[in-house]
Amino acid sequence: MKREGIAFFGAGSMAEAILDGILAEGLVRPEDIYVTNKSNDEKLRLLRDKHGLNTTRDYGEITSNCRYLVIAVKPKDVAELLAAIKQHLKAEHVIISVAAAITTEFIEKSLGKEIAVIRVMPNTSCRVRESASGIAFGRYVDEEVRDFAKRIFASIGKAVIVQEEMMDAVTGLAGSGPAYVYLMMEAMIQAGMKQGLSRQMSEELTYQTLYGAAKMALSTKESPQQLIEQIATPGGTTRAGLQALEEADIKAAFIDAVSRAVKRSKEMMAEYSRLPDS
């Protein structure tokens, strides 16, 4: 087995984004990477031609050449995949799951082996290598494996280590979070258009405003409230705008959005992570 060979089960946008990060950072050579999926031959061909990696549906070949196995299929398909690969797995293999709501315990019990399992929740910003990813480790993960997993997900953005019971919160905040921001973007764009700006101009101003605000928060390390106070002078335009948002209770709406996403994540976990002996 190649010591740092890595395989992707699933070849969708998330898998491809992680793959791009790994290759950009030189973490694994293309010839040590395998990609497989259920039936999309064209996607496998495109990835093989683009990166010079290996594609096959022979799970024995994959597990013989790869230590790290990334599960990037839909949650409903994880149990079937685990059943298909378990006979090929040895103690030195490492499972990295980016499937939402699938617990490390479920994977460990499904495989029936003391095997290293890592659960990760990236978000769609991994496509531009700016993901906010949460990482949780199963019972059998050692320091070497931890370090390599952190390097993988640092290659596509910011990665934080959390206890697994916090992964639903990570999902509701960071996993679903880009959609909340895009909704806010669209509202700001439409607001600019309502005041007479063209769609293009309103988009450019909105995107740069949000990008600049995020960069300011990251660079200065000041709290959001401190940054607000630097803009919102008494009797000024920003204070008038903030009053409208406060009257609409926008802050409570965002908190509720995260809470509902967390609730749904827990429901999905109950649905997809039923233990084999339960």
N, C-alpha and C positions, 0 to 999 in steps of 0.2 A: 504493500500500500504506500502510495506517495504521501509523505508526512503532512504536507499542507495542501494536497489536492482537495478541491472543493467542487461539489455538485449542486445543481439547482433542480429541484423537482417542481416544475412550473416555470413557464417562460413569459409571464405577463410583464406589465410595466414595472411592478415592484421588483421582481427578480432582475430585470434588465438594468434598472437603476443601481441596484446593489452591485451587480456585475461590473457596470461602468466604473463605480467607485473603486472597487478592488483592482481593476486593471489600471486605472489612472494613478493609483498609489503604488502599483507594483507589488502588491501583497502576494499575489499568486501569478505564475506564468500562464498564458493562454492555453498552453499544451497540457496543463495540469487542471484544467477546468472542464467539467462535463455539464451539459444542460439536457434536460428531457422534459417532455410534456405528454399529455394523454393522446393527442391526435393531430396537432397542428404541425404538419411536416414543413410547411412553408416558413413558419416562424423559426423553426430549428435551423433550416437552411440559411436563412438570413443572418442569424447569429453566428453560425459557423463561418460563413463567408466574410462577415464583418470583423470578427475577432480572431479567427483561427483556432477556435476551441473545439471540443469534442461534443458530438451529439449522438445519443443512442437511447433505445428503450430497454436495453439489457441491464437490469438492475444488478446482476452479478458483476458485470464489467464495471459499472459505476462504483459500486462499493469496494471493489478490489483496488481501484485506483484513487479513491477519494476518502479522506478521513472526515472531512466536514461536509455534512449533508443539509442543505438549506431547503426547508419545506415552505414553498411559496404557492400552495394551491388553496382553493377555497376551503373554508372551515368544514363544510359538509363532506369534503372529499378526503380529509386527513385520515380518518379511521381506515378507509379502504387502502390508502397508500401505505400506512404503517403495517397493515396486514401483509401487503405485497413485498415489503422490503425486510421485514423482521428476520427472516431466515438467513439473510445475507450479512447481518450485522454482527460485529464483534465488540468487545469491551472498549477498544480504543476509538471507535467511531464517536462522532459528536453530532448531535441533531440540533439544528438551529431553526426554530419555527417562527415565521412571520405571519402565521395564520391567526387572525383575530379570535380571541375567546378560547383558544386551545391551551390548556394548562400543561405545565411540565409534568405534573403527576399523571395526567391522562396519557401522555406519550410514554412515560416510563412504564406504567402499568400495561399499556397496549403492547409494548415490545417485550415485556417480561424479562428485562435485563437491567443490570446495574450499569446504565449508559449515561453519558453526559448529555443533558438536554438544556438548551437555552431558549428562552422565549423573548421575542423582540417585537415591539410595536413601533415601526417607523411611520412617517406620514408621507403624503404624496410629494412633498417638497424634496424628497430624495432624488427626484428627477433632475433637479438643478443642484444637487449635492448640498442641500440646506435643510435636511430633515431634522426634526426634533424626535429622537428615538428613545424609548424606555427599554432597558434590558433587565431581565430577571433570570437568575440561574437556578437550575435544578439541584438535586441533592448530590450528584456525582461529578460536579464540575470542579476541576482543579485550577490552580493559578495560571498555568500555561494556557489553558483553554480560555479562561476569562480574558486574559490579555489579548489573545488573538481575536476573540469576538469583539472586544472593545475597539480594536484597530479596524476591523471590518466596518463597523457602523460609524466610527469617526470619519471614515472615508466618504460618507454621504451626508455629513452634517454634524450636529451636536448629539452625543449619546450620553444618557445618564443611567446610572445603576439604581434600581429600585427593588424593594421587596415585592415578591410576586403578588401579594394581596393589594398592592397599589397599582397593578397594571390596568384595572378597569378605569381608575382615575386618569392614568396616562392616556388611555384610549379616548375618554371623553373630552380631555383637554387638548392634547397634542395630536392624537390620531384624527379626530374630527375637526380640530381647531381651524385648519385652513379653510374649510367650508364656511365657518362663521365669518372669517376675515373677508372671503370673497363676497359674501352677502353684504357686508359693510361697504366693500368697494363699490358694488353695484348701486347701493343706495347713495353714496357720495357722488358717483358719476351722474346719476339721474338728478340729484340736487343741483349739480353744476349746470346741467343742461336746462333745468327749469329756470335758472337765472340767466340764460342766454348763451352759455358756452356751447361750442360744438361738441359732439360726442368725442372726437379725437382729442380735443384740448382738455376736456373734462377727465378723460382717461389718463392722459399724461400727468396732469396735476395730481390726480388721486393716487396713482401708483407711486409717484415720487414722494408725495406727502407721507404715505404709509411706510415706504422704504426708509425715508429719512428719519421718521419717528422711531422705528425699530432700531435703526443704527444708533440714534442718539441714546436710547435706553441702554443698549448693549455697551456703548462706549463710555458713557458717564457713570454707569452703575447707580444712577439716582433713581429713586422710586417713581412710579407713574404719577403719584400725587405731587411730588416735588416738581416734576416736569410740567404738570398742568399749571401749577402756581406761577411758573416762569412765563407762561403765555397769557394766562387769564387775569388781566388787570381789572380792578373794580370799575364797573361802568363801561367796559370795552366790548368789542365785538365777540371775542371768544367767550366771555362770561355770559353774554346773551345766548350764544349757541349752546353752551353747556346747560343753561337753565332749561332749554327745550328738551334736551336729552334726559335731564333729571326728572322733568315732569312726565316724560314717557316711561320712566323707570328702566332705561336701557341697561343699566348695570345689573338689575335683577333679572332681566331677560337673558343676558349672557350667562349668568350663574345658573339659571334654570336650564338653559341649553346644554351646558356641561353635565348637569345633574341627570337630565333625561338620557343623554348619551351614555353615561356611566350605568344607569339602570338597564338600558338595552344591552350593554356589554355583558352585564351579569346574567341577563336572561339568555343571551347567546351562549355563554359559558355553560349554563345549566343544560342547554339544548345540545351542544356539540361536544362537551367534555364529560359526558356520562362515563364513568369508569367501567371497564369491561366486565368486572365482577359485580356491578350494581344492578 
